[in-house]
Amino acid sequence: MRLKRSRLKWYSHRKAVPYKDNEGSSGIEYGPPSSFMAEVWPAGGKVQAEMYGQRLTHIYNCRIQGKYQTHIENGIVHYDFDTFSIAETDGI
């Protein structure tokens, strides 16, 4: 699949890292940023937010050029490209 050059932009990706503090409450921290080129456009928010089980005000679709493999780890889908990996819960 070829992507249109005029729609490609650089985006920053931060991997979500779950943590638990001394008091026992858990949360998510985001790791150091890495960059990649992609085409991003707004999606139908209500349908996709319900599909992923999250209530979001804005949701976007992202298309990245290259071959990838998917695998599921702890109920989260991971997309492994040649140089980096993206999961559904990561921040972009």
VOVEX-561709 format. One record per residue: y, x, z of N, C-alpha, C in turn. Coordinates in Angstrom, 1 decimal, padded with zeros to 4 digits, always signed. Atoms other than C-alpha are relative to their C-alpha. Last residue first. Layout:
<sites>
<site n_yy="Y" n_xx="X" n_zz="Z" ca_yy="Y" ca_xx="X" ca_zz="Z" c_yy="Y" c_xx="X" c_zz="Z"/>
...
</sites>
This chain:
<sites>
<site n_yy="-000.5" n_xx="-000.6" n_zz="+001.2" ca_yy="+008.9" ca_xx="+000.6" ca_zz="+020.0" c_yy="+001.5" c_xx="-000.4" c_zz="-000.1"/>
<site n_yy="-001.4" n_xx="+000.4" n_zz="+000.3" ca_yy="+007.4" ca_xx="+000.1" ca_zz="+023.4" c_yy="+000.4" c_xx="+000.7" c_zz="-001.3"/>
<site n_yy="-000.9" n_xx="-001.1" n_zz="+000.1" ca_yy="+003.6" ca_xx="+000.1" ca_zz="+023.8" c_yy="+001.4" c_xx="-000.5" c_zz="-000.4"/>
<site n_yy="-000.9" n_xx="+000.1" n_zz="-001.2" ca_yy="+001.7" ca_xx="-003.0" ca_zz="+024.9" c_yy="+001.0" c_xx="+001.1" c_zz="-000.1"/>
<site n_yy="-000.8" n_xx="+001.2" n_zz="+000.0" ca_yy="-000.1" ca_xx="-003.6" ca_zz="+021.5" c_yy="+001.1" c_xx="+000.0" c_zz="+001.1"/>
<site n_yy="+000.7" n_xx="+001.1" n_zz="-000.6" ca_yy="-001.2" ca_xx="+000.0" ca_zz="+021.2" c_yy="+000.9" c_xx="-001.2" c_zz="+000.1"/>
<site n_yy="-000.8" n_xx="+001.0" n_zz="-000.5" ca_yy="+000.0" ca_xx="+002.8" ca_zz="+018.9" c_yy="-000.9" c_xx="-001.1" c_zz="+000.6"/>
<site n_yy="+000.7" n_xx="+001.3" n_zz="-000.3" ca_yy="-001.7" ca_xx="+006.1" ca_zz="+018.2" c_yy="+001.0" c_xx="-001.0" c_zz="+000.6"/>
<site n_yy="-000.3" n_xx="+000.7" n_zz="-001.2" ca_yy="-000.3" ca_xx="+009.3" ca_zz="+016.6" c_yy="-000.8" c_xx="-001.3" c_zz="+000.1"/>
<site n_yy="-000.8" n_xx="-000.8" n_zz="-000.9" ca_yy="-000.8" ca_xx="+012.0" ca_zz="+013.9" c_yy="+000.4" c_xx="-000.7" c_zz="+001.4"/>
<site n_yy="+000.4" n_xx="-001.5" n_zz="+000.0" ca_yy="-003.7" ca_xx="+010.7" ca_zz="+011.8" c_yy="+000.8" c_xx="+000.7" c_zz="+001.0"/>
<site n_yy="-000.4" n_xx="-000.6" n_zz="+001.2" ca_yy="-003.2" ca_xx="+007.0" ca_zz="+012.8" c_yy="-000.4" c_xx="+001.5" c_zz="+000.0"/>
<site n_yy="+000.0" n_xx="-001.5" n_zz="+000.0" ca_yy="-005.1" ca_xx="+005.3" ca_zz="+015.6" c_yy="+000.3" c_xx="+000.5" c_zz="-001.4"/>
<site n_yy="+000.0" n_xx="-000.4" n_zz="+001.4" ca_yy="-004.2" ca_xx="+001.6" ca_zz="+016.1" c_yy="+000.2" c_xx="+001.5" c_zz="+000.0"/>
<site n_yy="-000.6" n_xx="-001.3" n_zz="+000.3" ca_yy="-005.2" ca_xx="+000.5" ca_zz="+019.6" c_yy="-000.1" c_xx="+000.2" c_zz="-001.4"/>
<site n_yy="+000.3" n_xx="-000.5" n_zz="+001.3" ca_yy="-006.0" ca_xx="-003.2" ca_zz="+020.6" c_yy="+000.8" c_xx="+001.3" c_zz="-000.2"/>
<site n_yy="-001.3" n_xx="-000.3" n_zz="+000.8" ca_yy="-005.8" ca_xx="-003.9" ca_zz="+024.3" c_yy="-000.4" c_xx="+000.7" c_zz="-001.3"/>
<site n_yy="-000.6" n_xx="+001.3" n_zz="+000.6" ca_yy="-008.7" ca_xx="-005.7" ca_zz="+026.1" c_yy="+001.2" c_xx="+000.2" c_zz="-000.8"/>
<site n_yy="-000.5" n_xx="+000.9" n_zz="-001.1" ca_yy="-009.5" ca_xx="-002.6" ca_zz="+028.3" c_yy="+000.7" c_xx="-001.3" c_zz="-000.5"/>
<site n_yy="+000.2" n_xx="-000.6" n_zz="-001.2" ca_yy="-009.9" ca_xx="-000.5" ca_zz="+025.1" c_yy="+000.7" c_xx="-000.8" c_zz="+001.1"/>
<site n_yy="-000.4" n_xx="+000.8" n_zz="-001.1" ca_yy="-010.3" ca_xx="-002.1" ca_zz="+021.7" c_yy="-000.4" c_xx="+000.8" c_zz="+001.3"/>
<site n_yy="+001.0" n_xx="+000.2" n_zz="-001.0" ca_yy="-010.5" ca_xx="+000.1" ca_zz="+018.6" c_yy="+000.6" c_xx="-000.7" c_zz="+001.2"/>
<site n_yy="-000.3" n_xx="+000.8" n_zz="-001.2" ca_yy="-008.6" ca_xx="+000.2" ca_zz="+015.3" c_yy="-001.2" c_xx="+000.1" c_zz="+001.0"/>
<site n_yy="+001.2" n_xx="+000.7" n_zz="-000.5" ca_yy="-008.6" ca_xx="+002.8" ca_zz="+012.6" c_yy="+000.4" c_xx="-000.7" c_zz="+001.3"/>
<site n_yy="+000.2" n_xx="+000.1" n_zz="-001.5" ca_yy="-005.7" ca_xx="+003.9" ca_zz="+010.6" c_yy="-001.3" c_xx="-000.6" c_zz="+000.3"/>
<site n_yy="+001.3" n_xx="+000.6" n_zz="-000.4" ca_yy="-004.7" ca_xx="+005.0" ca_zz="+007.1" c_yy="-000.1" c_xx="+000.0" c_zz="+001.5"/>
<site n_yy="+001.0" n_xx="-001.0" n_zz="-000.4" ca_yy="-001.1" ca_xx="+005.5" ca_zz="+006.2" c_yy="-001.3" c_xx="-000.7" c_zz="+000.4"/>
<site n_yy="+000.8" n_xx="-000.5" n_zz="+001.1" ca_yy="+002.2" ca_xx="+003.6" ca_zz="+005.7" c_yy="-001.0" c_xx="+001.0" c_zz="+000.6"/>
<site n_yy="+000.0" n_xx="-001.5" n_zz="+000.0" ca_yy="+003.4" ca_xx="+001.7" ca_zz="+008.8" c_yy="-000.9" c_xx="+000.5" c_zz="-001.1"/>
<site n_yy="+000.9" n_xx="-000.5" n_zz="+001.0" ca_yy="+004.3" ca_xx="-002.0" ca_zz="+008.7" c_yy="+000.2" c_xx="+001.5" c_zz="-000.1"/>
<site n_yy="-000.3" n_xx="-001.4" n_zz="+000.4" ca_yy="+005.9" ca_xx="-003.6" ca_zz="+011.7" c_yy="-001.1" c_xx="+000.4" c_zz="-001.0"/>
<site n_yy="+001.1" n_xx="-000.6" n_zz="+000.7" ca_yy="+006.3" ca_xx="-007.2" ca_zz="+012.6" c_yy="+000.3" c_xx="+001.3" c_zz="-000.4"/>
<site n_yy="-000.2" n_xx="-000.6" n_zz="+001.3" ca_yy="+009.0" ca_xx="-008.3" ca_zz="+015.1" c_yy="-001.4" c_xx="+000.5" c_zz="-000.5"/>
<site n_yy="+001.2" n_xx="-000.8" n_zz="+000.3" ca_yy="+009.1" ca_xx="-010.5" ca_zz="+018.2" c_yy="+000.2" c_xx="+000.4" c_zz="-001.5"/>
<site n_yy="+000.0" n_xx="-000.6" n_zz="+001.3" ca_yy="+012.2" ca_xx="-011.9" ca_zz="+019.9" c_yy="-001.3" c_xx="+000.8" c_zz="-000.2"/>
<site n_yy="-001.1" n_xx="+000.6" n_zz="+000.7" ca_yy="+012.4" ca_xx="-014.3" ca_zz="+022.9" c_yy="+000.1" c_xx="+000.5" c_zz="-001.5"/>
<site n_yy="-001.0" n_xx="-001.0" n_zz="+000.4" ca_yy="+009.0" ca_xx="-013.3" ca_zz="+024.2" c_yy="+001.1" c_xx="-000.8" c_zz="-000.8"/>
<site n_yy="-001.2" n_xx="+000.8" n_zz="+000.3" ca_yy="+006.6" ca_xx="-015.4" ca_zz="+026.2" c_yy="+001.1" c_xx="+001.0" c_zz="-000.3"/>
<site n_yy="-001.3" n_xx="-000.4" n_zz="-000.7" ca_yy="+003.4" ca_xx="-013.4" ca_zz="+026.1" c_yy="+001.1" c_xx="-000.9" c_zz="-000.5"/>
<site n_yy="+000.0" n_xx="+000.4" n_zz="-001.4" ca_yy="-000.2" ca_xx="-014.5" ca_zz="+025.3" c_yy="+001.3" c_xx="+000.5" c_zz="+000.8"/>
<site n_yy="+000.2" n_xx="-001.2" n_zz="-000.8" ca_yy="-000.5" ca_xx="-012.6" ca_zz="+022.0" c_yy="+000.1" c_xx="-000.3" c_zz="+001.5"/>
<site n_yy="+001.2" n_xx="-000.6" n_zz="+000.4" ca_yy="-001.0" ca_xx="-015.8" ca_zz="+020.0" c_yy="-000.3" c_xx="+001.3" c_zz="+000.8"/>
<site n_yy="+001.1" n_xx="+000.7" n_zz="-000.6" ca_yy="+001.6" ca_xx="-017.6" ca_zz="+022.0" c_yy="-001.3" c_xx="+000.7" c_zz="-000.3"/>
<site n_yy="-000.1" n_xx="-000.3" n_zz="-001.4" ca_yy="+004.2" ca_xx="-014.9" ca_zz="+021.1" c_yy="-001.1" c_xx="-000.7" c_zz="+000.7"/>
<site n_yy="+000.6" n_xx="-001.3" n_zz="-000.3" ca_yy="+003.0" ca_xx="-015.0" ca_zz="+017.5" c_yy="+000.1" c_xx="+000.3" c_zz="+001.5"/>
<site n_yy="+001.4" n_xx="+000.0" n_zz="+000.4" ca_yy="+003.5" ca_xx="-018.8" ca_zz="+017.1" c_yy="-000.6" c_xx="+001.4" c_zz="+000.4"/>
<site n_yy="+000.8" n_xx="+000.9" n_zz="-000.8" ca_yy="+006.8" ca_xx="-019.0" ca_zz="+019.0" c_yy="-001.5" c_xx="+000.2" c_zz="-000.2"/>
<site n_yy="+000.1" n_xx="-000.3" n_zz="-001.4" ca_yy="+008.5" ca_xx="-015.9" ca_zz="+017.5" c_yy="-001.0" c_xx="-000.9" c_zz="+000.8"/>
<site n_yy="-000.1" n_xx="+001.3" n_zz="-000.6" ca_yy="+007.9" ca_xx="-016.3" ca_zz="+013.7" c_yy="-000.3" c_xx="+000.1" c_zz="+001.5"/>
<site n_yy="+001.1" n_xx="+000.8" n_zz="+000.2" ca_yy="+008.5" ca_xx="-012.7" ca_zz="+012.8" c_yy="+000.2" c_xx="-001.4" c_zz="+000.6"/>
<site n_yy="+000.2" n_xx="+001.0" n_zz="-001.0" ca_yy="+011.5" ca_xx="-010.5" ca_zz="+012.3" c_yy="-001.2" c_xx="-000.9" c_zz="-000.4"/>
<site n_yy="-000.7" n_xx="+001.3" n_zz="+000.3" ca_yy="+011.1" ca_xx="-007.5" ca_zz="+010.0" c_yy="-000.3" c_xx="-001.0" c_zz="+001.1"/>
<site n_yy="+000.0" n_xx="+001.0" n_zz="-001.0" ca_yy="+010.2" ca_xx="-003.8" ca_zz="+010.4" c_yy="+000.8" c_xx="-001.2" c_zz="-000.4"/>
<site n_yy="-000.7" n_xx="+001.2" n_zz="+000.5" ca_yy="+009.3" ca_xx="-001.2" ca_zz="+007.8" c_yy="-000.2" c_xx="-001.1" c_zz="+001.0"/>
<site n_yy="+000.6" n_xx="+001.3" n_zz="+000.2" ca_yy="+008.2" ca_xx="+002.1" ca_zz="+009.3" c_yy="+000.9" c_xx="-001.0" c_zz="-000.6"/>
<site n_yy="-000.7" n_xx="+000.8" n_zz="+001.0" ca_yy="+008.9" ca_xx="+005.8" ca_zz="+009.7" c_yy="-000.8" c_xx="-001.3" c_zz="-000.2"/>
<site n_yy="+000.8" n_xx="+000.3" n_zz="+001.2" ca_yy="+007.7" ca_xx="+007.5" ca_zz="+012.9" c_yy="+000.9" c_xx="-000.9" c_zz="-000.9"/>
<site n_yy="-000.6" n_xx="+000.7" n_zz="+001.1" ca_yy="+009.2" ca_xx="+009.1" ca_zz="+016.0" c_yy="-000.9" c_xx="-000.2" c_zz="-001.1"/>
<site n_yy="+000.5" n_xx="-000.7" n_zz="+001.3" ca_yy="+007.8" ca_xx="+010.1" ca_zz="+019.4" c_yy="+000.6" c_xx="-000.9" c_zz="-001.1"/>
<site n_yy="-000.1" n_xx="+000.6" n_zz="+001.3" ca_yy="+009.4" ca_xx="+009.2" ca_zz="+022.8" c_yy="-000.6" c_xx="+000.9" c_zz="-001.1"/>
<site n_yy="-001.1" n_xx="-000.6" n_zz="+000.8" ca_yy="+008.2" ca_xx="+010.4" ca_zz="+026.2" c_yy="+000.0" c_xx="-000.6" c_zz="-001.4"/>
<site n_yy="+000.1" n_xx="-001.5" n_zz="+000.1" ca_yy="+006.1" ca_xx="+008.0" ca_zz="+028.3" c_yy="+001.1" c_xx="+000.5" c_zz="-000.9"/>
<site n_yy="+000.1" n_xx="-000.4" n_zz="+001.4" ca_yy="+006.9" ca_xx="+004.4" ca_zz="+029.3" c_yy="+000.2" c_xx="+001.5" c_zz="-000.1"/>
<site n_yy="-001.0" n_xx="-001.0" n_zz="+000.3" ca_yy="+006.2" ca_xx="+003.1" ca_zz="+032.8" c_yy="-000.2" c_xx="+000.4" c_zz="-001.5"/>
<site n_yy="+000.2" n_xx="-000.8" n_zz="+001.2" ca_yy="+004.4" ca_xx="-000.1" ca_zz="+033.5" c_yy="+001.1" c_xx="+000.9" c_zz="-000.1"/>
<site n_yy="-001.1" n_xx="+000.2" n_zz="+001.0" ca_yy="+004.0" ca_xx="-001.8" ca_zz="+036.9" c_yy="-000.4" c_xx="+000.9" c_zz="-001.2"/>
<site n_yy="+000.2" n_xx="-000.7" n_zz="+001.3" ca_yy="+001.7" ca_xx="-002.1" ca_zz="+039.9" c_yy="+001.1" c_xx="-000.3" c_zz="-001.0"/>
<site n_yy="-000.4" n_xx="+000.8" n_zz="+001.1" ca_yy="+002.4" ca_xx="-002.9" ca_zz="+043.5" c_yy="-000.2" c_xx="+000.8" c_zz="-001.3"/>
<site n_yy="+001.1" n_xx="+000.8" n_zz="+000.6" ca_yy="+000.2" ca_xx="-001.2" ca_zz="+046.1" c_yy="+000.5" c_xx="-000.9" c_zz="-001.2"/>
<site n_yy="+000.1" n_xx="+001.3" n_zz="-000.7" ca_yy="+002.9" ca_xx="+000.1" ca_zz="+048.5" c_yy="-001.0" c_xx="-000.9" c_zz="-000.7"/>
<site n_yy="+000.5" n_xx="-000.2" n_zz="-001.3" ca_yy="+002.5" ca_xx="+003.7" ca_zz="+047.4" c_yy="-000.3" c_xx="-001.3" c_zz="+000.7"/>
<site n_yy="-000.8" n_xx="-000.8" n_zz="-000.9" ca_yy="+003.0" ca_xx="+002.9" ca_zz="+043.7" c_yy="-000.7" c_xx="+000.0" c_zz="+001.4"/>
<site n_yy="+000.1" n_xx="+000.7" n_zz="-001.2" ca_yy="+000.5" ca_xx="+001.8" ca_zz="+041.0" c_yy="+000.8" c_xx="+000.9" c_zz="+001.1"/>
<site n_yy="+000.0" n_xx="-000.8" n_zz="-001.2" ca_yy="+001.0" ca_xx="+002.9" ca_zz="+037.4" c_yy="-000.1" c_xx="-001.0" c_zz="+001.3"/>
<site n_yy="+000.0" n_xx="+000.8" n_zz="-001.2" ca_yy="+000.4" ca_xx="+001.6" ca_zz="+033.9" c_yy="-000.1" c_xx="+000.9" c_zz="+001.2"/>
<site n_yy="+000.9" n_xx="-000.6" n_zz="-001.0" ca_yy="+001.4" ca_xx="+003.9" ca_zz="+031.1" c_yy="+000.1" c_xx="-000.8" c_zz="+001.2"/>
<site n_yy="-000.1" n_xx="+000.7" n_zz="-001.3" ca_yy="+003.0" ca_xx="+002.3" ca_zz="+028.0" c_yy="-001.1" c_xx="+000.7" c_zz="+000.9"/>
<site n_yy="+001.3" n_xx="+000.5" n_zz="-000.4" ca_yy="+003.4" ca_xx="+004.8" ca_zz="+025.1" c_yy="+000.1" c_xx="-000.6" c_zz="+001.4"/>
<site n_yy="+000.3" n_xx="-000.5" n_zz="-001.4" ca_yy="+006.9" ca_xx="+005.2" ca_zz="+023.8" c_yy="-001.2" c_xx="-000.7" c_zz="+000.5"/>
<site n_yy="+001.2" n_xx="+000.6" n_zz="-000.6" ca_yy="+007.6" ca_xx="+004.9" ca_zz="+020.0" c_yy="-000.2" c_xx="+000.6" c_zz="+001.4"/>
<site n_yy="+000.4" n_xx="-000.8" n_zz="-001.1" ca_yy="+011.0" ca_xx="+005.6" ca_zz="+018.4" c_yy="-001.2" c_xx="-000.8" c_zz="+000.7"/>
<site n_yy="+000.1" n_xx="+000.7" n_zz="-001.3" ca_yy="+011.7" ca_xx="+004.2" ca_zz="+015.0" c_yy="-000.6" c_xx="+000.9" c_zz="+001.0"/>
<site n_yy="+000.7" n_xx="-000.8" n_zz="-001.1" ca_yy="+012.9" ca_xx="+005.9" ca_zz="+011.8" c_yy="+000.1" c_xx="-000.9" c_zz="+001.2"/>
<site n_yy="-000.9" n_xx="-000.6" n_zz="-000.9" ca_yy="+013.8" ca_xx="+003.5" ca_zz="+008.9" c_yy="-000.9" c_xx="+000.8" c_zz="+001.1"/>
<site n_yy="+000.6" n_xx="-000.9" n_zz="-001.0" ca_yy="+012.1" ca_xx="+002.3" ca_zz="+005.7" c_yy="+001.1" c_xx="+000.6" c_zz="+001.0"/>
<site n_yy="+000.3" n_xx="+000.7" n_zz="-001.2" ca_yy="+013.6" ca_xx="-000.7" ca_zz="+003.9" c_yy="-000.6" c_xx="+000.9" c_zz="+001.1"/>
<site n_yy="-001.3" n_xx="+000.4" n_zz="-000.5" ca_yy="+015.3" ca_xx="+001.3" ca_zz="+001.1" c_yy="-000.2" c_xx="-000.8" c_zz="+001.3"/>
<site n_yy="-000.7" n_xx="-001.0" n_zz="-000.6" ca_yy="+012.0" ca_xx="+003.2" ca_zz="+000.5" c_yy="+001.3" c_xx="-000.5" c_zz="+000.7"/>
<site n_yy="-001.2" n_xx="-000.2" n_zz="+000.7" ca_yy="+009.9" ca_xx="+000.1" ca_zz="-000.3" c_yy="+000.9" c_xx="+001.0" c_zz="+000.8"/>
<site n_yy="-001.1" n_xx="+000.6" n_zz="-000.7" ca_yy="+006.5" ca_xx="+000.6" ca_zz="+001.2" c_yy="+001.3" c_xx="+000.3" c_zz="-000.8"/>
<site n_yy="-001.2" n_xx="-000.7" n_zz="+000.1" ca_yy="+003.4" ca_xx="+001.3" ca_zz="-000.9" c_yy="+001.1" c_xx="-000.8" c_zz="+000.7"/>
<site n_yy="-001.2" n_xx="+000.8" n_zz="+000.0" ca_yy="+000.0" ca_xx="+000.0" ca_zz="+000.0" c_yy="+001.2" c_xx="+000.9" c_zz="+000.0"/>
</sites>
